[in-house]
Amino acid sequence: MEIRNDHEQLADLSPEERELDRRLELLLDECVGSSPVPGPELTAAILAARPFAPWEVRKARSWRVPALAAAGLLAASLAVFLAPLWSLGPVVAIDLWARVIAVTAPGALGAALAAAPALADATGRALAGSGGLRPALGGLLLLSGGTLALIARRLAKRPVRAARG
């Protein structure tokens, strides 16, 4: 006897085969119904018997090398940032920092301007689908824009000190 899943083929079965199929299904249902539900100890036993792969997170020893690499990168970036401050003094370090920001800002500004149409399109589609959220999102946008304008105004009013040379 073969297992058939098609309803068309099931109609082609003889009455004896249908009865045998029905009895087999009842037996399988009884077996499944009477078997105990596996508990958390089965899951723990399966996980304990399974071989460990280094990219998994269930053992702390697999995180030693990535954690050391991340700590090394963080220390190196802090050293690169603080090296001018230690050796050149604060004025030269801030001047160097300002020059680095001046070199990198146009690229970030260009990327933000290039992404603006896609962001506006996605925001428009999101607002079109949510009727009740429009006033809340509009208020949030106005609040954030007002906050940025207030910060820019306060920064513009600060007196500029001449650098000692």
C-alpha positions as CSV (number, residue, x, y, z in Angstrom):
1,M,0.0,0.0,0.0
2,E,1.3,3.5,-0.8
3,I,0.5,6.8,0.9
4,R,-1.7,9.0,-1.2
5,N,-2.4,12.6,-0.5
6,D,-4.5,13.4,-3.6
7,H,-8.3,13.6,-3.2
8,E,-8.7,12.4,-6.8
9,Q,-6.7,9.3,-6.1
10,L,-8.5,8.7,-2.8
11,A,-11.8,8.5,-4.7
12,D,-10.2,5.7,-6.9
13,L,-9.7,3.5,-3.8
14,S,-11.8,0.5,-3.2
15,P,-14.0,0.4,-0.1
16,E,-11.6,-2.0,1.6
17,E,-8.7,0.3,1.0
18,R,-10.7,3.3,2.3
19,E,-11.5,1.4,5.5
20,L,-7.9,0.4,5.9
21,D,-6.8,4.0,5.4
22,R,-9.4,5.2,7.9
23,R,-8.2,2.6,10.5
24,L,-4.6,3.6,10.0
25,E,-5.4,7.2,10.5
26,L,-7.4,6.4,13.7
27,L,-4.4,4.4,15.0
28,L,-2.0,7.2,14.2
29,D,-4.3,9.7,15.9
30,E,-4.5,7.5,19.0
31,C,-0.7,7.1,19.1
32,V,-0.1,10.8,18.9
33,G,-2.8,11.6,21.4
34,S,-1.6,9.1,24.0
35,S,2.1,10.0,23.7
36,P,3.4,12.4,26.4
37,V,4.3,15.9,25.4
38,P,8.1,16.4,25.4
39,G,9.2,18.8,28.1
40,P,12.1,21.2,28.4
41,E,14.5,18.4,29.5
42,L,14.2,16.9,26.0
43,T,15.2,20.2,24.4
44,A,18.1,20.5,26.9
45,A,19.3,17.0,26.0
46,I,19.1,17.6,22.3
47,L,21.1,20.9,22.7
48,A,23.7,19.2,24.9
49,A,24.2,16.4,22.4
50,R,24.4,18.7,19.4
51,P,27.9,19.6,18.2
52,F,28.9,23.2,18.8
53,A,29.6,25.6,15.9
54,P,31.9,28.5,16.6
55,W,29.4,31.1,15.2
56,E,26.7,30.2,17.8
57,V,26.1,32.3,20.8
58,R,25.2,29.7,23.4
59,K,28.7,29.4,24.8
60,A,30.7,32.3,26.2
61,R,34.1,31.0,25.0
62,S,33.0,31.7,21.4
63,W,32.8,35.4,22.2
64,R,36.4,35.8,23.4
65,V,38.0,36.5,20.1
66,P,35.3,38.9,18.7
67,A,35.2,40.7,22.0
68,L,39.0,41.2,22.0
69,A,38.9,42.3,18.4
70,A,36.2,44.9,19.1
71,A,38.0,46.1,22.2
72,G,41.2,46.4,20.1
73,L,39.4,48.5,17.5
74,L,37.9,50.7,20.1
75,A,41.2,51.3,21.8
76,A,42.9,52.0,18.4
77,S,40.2,54.5,17.4
78,L,40.5,56.2,20.8
79,A,44.3,56.3,20.5
80,V,44.0,57.9,17.0
81,F,41.6,60.5,18.3
82,L,43.5,61.3,21.4
83,A,47.1,61.2,19.9
84,P,47.0,64.8,18.6
85,L,45.7,66.0,22.0
86,W,48.6,64.3,23.9
87,S,51.4,65.3,21.5
88,L,50.2,68.6,19.9
89,G,48.1,70.3,22.5
90,P,44.4,71.1,22.6
91,V,44.4,73.9,20.0
92,V,46.1,71.9,17.3
93,A,44.0,68.8,18.2
94,I,40.8,70.8,17.8
95,D,42.1,72.3,14.6
96,L,42.9,68.8,13.2
97,W,39.5,67.6,14.3
98,A,37.8,70.5,12.6
99,R,39.7,69.8,9.4
100,V,38.8,66.1,9.5
101,I,35.1,67.0,10.0
102,A,35.4,69.6,7.1
103,V,36.7,66.9,4.8
104,T,34.1,64.2,5.7
105,A,31.0,66.5,6.0
106,P,30.4,67.1,2.3
107,G,30.3,63.3,1.6
108,A,27.8,62.8,4.4
109,L,25.8,65.8,3.3
110,G,25.8,64.6,-0.3
111,A,24.6,61.2,0.8
112,A,21.8,62.8,2.9
113,L,20.7,64.9,-0.1
114,A,20.7,61.9,-2.4
115,A,18.6,59.9,0.0
116,A,16.1,62.8,0.6
117,P,13.8,61.9,-2.4
118,A,13.6,58.3,-1.4
119,L,12.9,59.2,2.2
120,A,10.2,61.7,1.2
121,D,8.6,59.0,-1.0
122,A,8.7,56.4,1.8
123,T,7.3,58.9,4.3
124,G,4.5,59.8,1.9
125,R,3.6,56.1,1.4
126,A,3.6,55.5,5.2
127,L,1.4,58.6,5.8
128,A,-1.0,57.6,3.1
129,G,-1.6,54.2,4.7
130,S,-2.2,55.6,8.2
131,G,-5.1,58.0,8.5
132,G,-5.1,58.5,12.3
133,L,-1.3,59.0,12.6
134,R,-1.0,61.9,10.2
135,P,-1.6,64.7,12.8
136,A,0.7,63.0,15.3
137,L,3.5,62.6,12.8
138,G,3.0,66.1,11.6
139,G,3.3,67.4,15.1
140,L,6.4,65.3,15.7
141,L,8.0,66.7,12.6
142,L,7.2,70.2,13.6
143,L,8.5,69.7,17.1
144,S,11.8,68.2,15.8
145,G,12.2,71.0,13.3
146,G,11.5,73.6,15.9
147,T,14.0,72.0,18.3
148,L,16.7,72.1,15.6
149,A,15.9,75.7,14.7
150,L,16.1,76.7,18.4
151,I,19.5,74.9,18.8
152,A,20.8,76.6,15.6
153,R,19.6,80.0,16.8
154,R,21.3,79.6,20.2
155,L,24.6,78.4,18.6
156,A,24.5,81.4,16.2
157,K,24.2,83.9,19.1
158,R,27.2,82.5,20.9
159,P,30.2,84.8,20.8
160,V,33.2,83.6,18.8
161,R,36.5,83.7,20.5
162,A,39.7,84.5,18.6
163,A,42.3,81.7,18.8
164,R,45.5,82.6,20.4
165,G,48.4,82.2,18.1
